[in-house]
Amino acid sequence: MHLPDLIADALGNGLRSYLLTVSGFLLAVLVLARLQGERRAPANTLAWLLIVVLLPYVGVPLFLLVGGRKLRRLVARKAPVCPAPPVDAPRAAACADSPVAQAIVSAGAPPPVAGNAVRLLTTGEETYAVLEEHIRAARHSVDIMTFILGRDDTGRRLIRLLAARAREGVKVRLLLDSVGCMFLSRDFLRRLTRAGGEVAWFMPVLHFAPRGAANLRNHRKIAVFDRRTAMVGGHNLARLYLGPQPWRKRWPDFGAIITGPAAAQLHEVFIADWCFTTGQTPATVRGNGFASNDDGLASGPAELQVVASGPDVPGDPLYEGILAMIQEAKESVVLITPYFIPDEVLMRSLTVKARAGRAVTLLVPTKPDHLITELARRHALRALHAAGVEVRLVGPGMMHSKALIVDDRLALFGSANFDPRSLFVNFEIGVFVHSQPEVLAMKAWADSLRVRSHAYRPEPPRGFAPLRELAEEVSRLLAPML
């Protein structure tokens, strides 16, 4: 090659390198500006800052793909999820005398409503039986959204049942998350669609990836029957969570079946997610050919507050409600979660309560199903144990229940785990319980779960300690991004 060609080639390579460096720097600056503009947990912000600054050509594309949180364009397209109580719903006493309820309302969520009947679902067999019973009894509509639908016996049985009801003229809608059901084939659902049922896929990854929304998953689990009765909790629709027969490998989980005004609110959450996914109008989804003017009629004494969380909700009312519950505790806090990776504020709130002499109990699974989760939680468990929190391991394997109970007078259950993804990224649903009989029933269930647990003991130092500590620190750094 001649000298002029070598010089031109060198200049060309240098120019390309310069342009790549400048473009990478500008992209990193834009991402950093966006990070600063979003209300994130400090650990989450720090993790993204490090990867964007140290590895911009990896960190910037990764953030654009999975790092989005409160996306303005997404929120503008999706109806805000703040399900107002039915007009004739009884007003709850908690509206006036509960600081926690007031804090949640101030954060943007609807107030508590009275007049609800609640039945707790504490086993997978009971949950499946109630689900099947209400699908069979529905007269007009069955609306279900789930994160996971199993390709197992439970999933197939539910699809057969839903298809049978669709053939009988019941309006059946099934909303599936595209990541949670990634390996579920359309053939698996063909029996339902051929029978007249509708199936929609929430935010397909490839379609939404250019908008930075591939990381935003619908983790809500809601089933609504004739708009008046709703099932909500942590159960996915798979054998691992529920089924008609006992199974020794099934994970302990928790939920409830609700009748009354709160069920109508949960249906509004389903409608918002369904319409966003399908492009249908809320009037189309509500218009099932039957009167709905009695949706708000009282069905029981329970006072419930339905709170959605996610990119379609301004602010973080679920997270702020959790903090308010803990900070208002006068006697006891019982926290139950499968994935425990607290941010600094949640960690400090639990620590202060324990050191102030409150009885703080944390129930987590003996063995989480994800190694990185197990590694990331170790530091928090050791620190809380040292602060006086009673940490107990439910086992011998995995546990999927999620709940928070304070002073035997206030409780929370739903789909959210106590980790950054659930509290700050995913679409989630929570139900705050403000009536004492229902709270005491949840406390009795928590006590039964405690019986099946054993006391946590920090791991003694062993060989390869530096490597183990490094793995824990890396997991803690990465966990807020997962």
Summary of the structure (lengths in Angstrom):
residues: 482
radius of gyration: 24.0
end to end distance: 50.3
largest distance: 90.1
contacts: 1680
relative contact order: 0.14
helix: 47%
strand: 19%
